[in-house]
Each structure stands twice: as structure tokens, then as C-alpha cells.
Amino acid sequence: MSKKIRSLSICGAVMFLSLLVSSAWGYEKEIEQLSSAMAEKIAAKGKKTVAVVDFTDLEGNVTQLDRFIAEEFSVALAGAGKGFRVIDRTNLKSIIKENKLSATGLIDPETARKLGKIAGVDALVTGTLTPFGDNVRLTVKVLDSETADIIDSAKSNFAKTQAINELLGKEVAQEKPAPEHTATTAKKIDKGYAAQEVKGFTFNVKECKRSGESVTCNVSITSNNKDKEIVIQHYNADRTILYDDIGNEYVSIKIIVGGQWAENELKRRLVAGVPTTASFEFEGVNQAASIASLFEIKCHTENERFAVQFRNVPISK
């Protein structure tokens, strides 16, 4: 074979391989372009926290491809550097499962509002993937979580390769929320917050509310069967603590129970069946924090010590 023919053959092989690679990873370019444009719109609307839910087909079914593209889109948005936070999708799934909400791209306005409030986000990214000949059509929308209005939308196509086809053909089984049964299991109550029954008491989280760098968590405590004393404390090893969704830990600086306050511990007699409000104040809470990933109250009665834990409580303003 002559040098000229050999050279042409090598060039042809390189071009062919380049086309294969371009086709195989075409979705990456499309996601990069769409996410970049949407990040601009999200930032322009002043949104600070964003969540990407599972993408679906047009009927609301979720395949491995839908979930894979949603994950890729989430990573691309997080790397856009436009000043907003993107909720980790693993954490988002836990919040959705605990509160029995829809995790897919087919979200009605009421679900959008609930998800936005509970997950502490003000914008939701949804999407659908539809096979169309040799391509897959990707349609993405950004919704305002308060109104479910569309902030931005876009669509694009990428090649239906063998790998894409394999993921497209594998439907994901939707997880069913765990049943509510035991007394110490968190249970859903009004506003989607948590209630727990521990050691003869019922603890209800009303809210965790921000004021500047301070966050106050209000909890209703009820003695279930008889008048009973409870001691709530937050010092030394028995600290009432709050972990935010960024990984910071805070110790309460003041507690108020039924109008009485203390800096170390507070003993209170609770009348059976009568809810008493307990407030826990935390200082220096990061302004970017939007969720109390763990809120733990340390208590004891005459006989034993115990802790009450609440997870994924939104921090409201």
C-alpha cells in the first residue's frame, strides 16, 4: 500500500472514530448547552435553591435513562457557577419518600408548592424524554415552586445510541413509602412536618424559622397519658443540636418551655393531653442553609434519658 493510500486510510479511520465518539456522547453537549442557558434564567429570577426531580416519559414513567439524564442535568447546573445551590438528588429522594410526594417530572401546582416548601427550594427542574426515530427528544422546564409557573423551558435532541437504547428500555420501579406503625416512627401531620411519640410524650415540630443568622425551632410537647415532668437540656454531652444541609452543627443557646426560659436546662410539669410549646434558639446559622437536616432534642425524665430526632425540617423565613 502506498504512503498516500495509507495516510488516507488512517485519516478516514480517525474521522470515523470521532463521529462514533461524538454520537455516543452527544447528550453531554446538549445538556451542557441547555443547563448553561437555564442557569442564566434561574439566576436572573433571583432563585437561590434549585432541585432537579426525576425526568419521565410522556406518561409519567421513569426509566434508567430518565434518571441518568436528570442526574447529569443536576451536576451541570451545580457547576454553572451562577450563585444558586442545587439540592443533592439523594437527599431530595429521601425528603420526597418521607413526605409521600411525587418524585417525577409530571408535577402539578399543588405538589410543586409542597415539594418546594418541604425541600426548601424555590425552583424545580422537570423534564421528559421521548424516543423520536433515531433520536431522543429532551424537554426541560424550570418551575417556580410557589406558583408552578414556568420560568424557562427548552428542548433538544440527541442520538439514540445502543447505550441510550439500553437505558431507555429499563423502567425504574417506583418506591412506595414505608407504612407508619410503631410509636417511635416519624409520622406525617399537618404542613408535612414530623410528629414522634417517645417515652409517653408526643413531640410535634411546628416550624424552624430564620431571623437573620438566628433560627428558632418551635416544638409542641404533650404528655400522653398522665401528668408528667420532663427536663429539656442543651449543655455538655446532652446538647440540643441542629445540623444544617451544608454540614454545620449548632448548639441551642436558649430554650423556652411554656413561657419559662433557661440557658442550661429546664424542668417542666406537663398536664396530660395539653400541648406545651418549647422553643429552641440557635445563633450563627449559615445564611445559605435551608433545611435542618437533623434537629435533636435531649431530654430526661425521673427514670431515663432519651433523645428525639427530626430530619429534613425546612428553615422558613
Secondary structure, DSSP 8 states (H G I E B T S, - for coil): --HHHHHHHHHHHHHHHHHHHHHHTHHHHHHHHHHHHHHHHHHHTT--EEEE-B-B-TTS--BHHHHHHHHHHHHHHHTT-SS-EE--HHHHHHHHHHTT---BS---HHHHHHHHHHHT-SEEEEEEEEEETTEEEEEEEEEETTT--EEEEEEEEEE--HHHHHHHT-B----------STTS-EE-GGG-EEEEETTEEEEEEEEEEETTEEEEEEEEEESSS-EEEEEE-BTTB--EEEETTS-EEE-SEEEETTEEESSEEEEEE-TT--EEEEEEE-S--TT--EEEEEEEEEE-SS-EEEEEEEEEEEE-
